[in-house]
């Protein structure tokens, strides 16, 4: 089985279940256990490599949501190449 996790907590659960060897991809935020840091990142922050101010974050997120875009970016090429059997994710709550 090939698993991709879009949540740090799900990544931890996958490892707790002894399935770390079946975990292919994770998010940019998955840093525990340490082995997760070596997995390919199938999900990235729209701010990766930047240090925006809180005002810039608010503006960009508001614009993206108004355009129907998410606040994270999925590496669709990497995800397709992974051919996961299981994708673990959740809906983002509205604030």
Helices and strands as residue ranges (DSSP letters): E 3-5, H 8-16, G 20-22, E 23-27, G 34-38, E 40-45, H 54-66, E 72-74, H 76-82, E 86-88
